[in-house]
Amino acid sequence: MIPELKTLVAVARFGTFAAAGDRIGLTQAAVSGQMKRLEERLGVQLFERTGRSATLNAAGLRTLERAKGIIAMFERIADPADEVSGGQLRIGAIASVQSTVLARALVPFRQRFANHHVHIVPGVSLHLLDLLDAGELDLAVLIEPPFGIPKDLVWQPLLREPYVLAVPERVEGDDWQTLLREQPFIRYDRSSFGGRQVDRFLRSHAIAPNESVEIDDIAALLALVGQGLGVALLPIVDGGPPLMPSVRAVSLAASTFYREIGILRSRDGNPASAYLADCLIACGSEVA
C-alpha cells in the first residue's frame, strides 16, 4: 500500500500519470495500474477520468492529504520516541549550505540529540521540495520556491544572499551590463531555483548573453570564472570561501537581486526537526 500512496503523491505533484512515472521510474501503465489497485483497496474512486487525462476528485484530494501523513509516519515507524534513545533525522540541503550554516547548526543539535542518526540528502531545491512533499525528508534547507508552498509545509526564512557579477581579474571594466553583453557567460543552471532567478534578471534587463557553460554548483561557477572562461551571476554565499585572487566581484548596484534561503518542514514534524530549525535560525542570525 505504501508504494501506491507514494505514487498518488507523485501524480498530484507532477500532474499526470506519465509525468509522475518519469520522476519515480515507472511506466505510465504501471502508474495507472497502481492507482487502480489503490482505488479498489480503498473502495472509492480517486480520479475523474476524461479521455487520456485523470484529475483528483474530492475523495482523491482527501486521500492525498491523509496519504502524506501515513507516508511520513511509515518512514519514522522504527524511530525511537525520545532524544535519549535516538532516532533518525533526514535533512535535505542544497550544496552551498552543507558546509556552512548547516554544519554550524549541527553542533548544538548534536549536543541535545547526540544519539540521533543524521542523514543529509543533497540536491537542487526543486528535487528536495519533491522529497519533502512525499514524506521522504523531515526538513530541507533550500532556495525559496518561486511558487506557492504546499499548505502542510512551513517556510522559515534563513539567509538572504546578494547576487554579484563574478569577473576574471584580467577583464577590465565595472559596467555589469557591458560585461554581460560582451564577455562569455557561465550560466547558473536554469533547472534550479537560483538559476531561474538569474534567467528572470537577464530577461528583465533585455540581456541575451553569449552563453558558454551552464552548471548548478556555485563553487564550480567561481572556478570557471577564475580560469578566465567567462563571467557569471552568482550569490555571495554565507560562510563560503572568499573569492580567489583571479576573480573579482562587480556590484549590480541598484539592480542587485537576492537569493532567499530558508527552512521547509512539515507542520506536524518531529521534535528533532523543530530543534534543528531553531539551531539553523540561530546560526543564520549570527551572520545576518
PyMOL commands that set and color helices and strands:
alter all, ss='L'
color gray80, all
select helices_A, chain A and resi 2-14+17-24+28-42+58-75+95-98+101-112+125-133+176-182+193-204+218-226+253-255+271-285
alter helices_A, ss='H'
color red, helices_A
select strands_A, chain A and resi 47-50+53-56+87-93+116-122+139-143+153-168+184-188+210-215+232-235+247-250+258-266
alter strands_A, ss='S'
color yellow, strands_A
deselect
rebuild
show_as cartoon
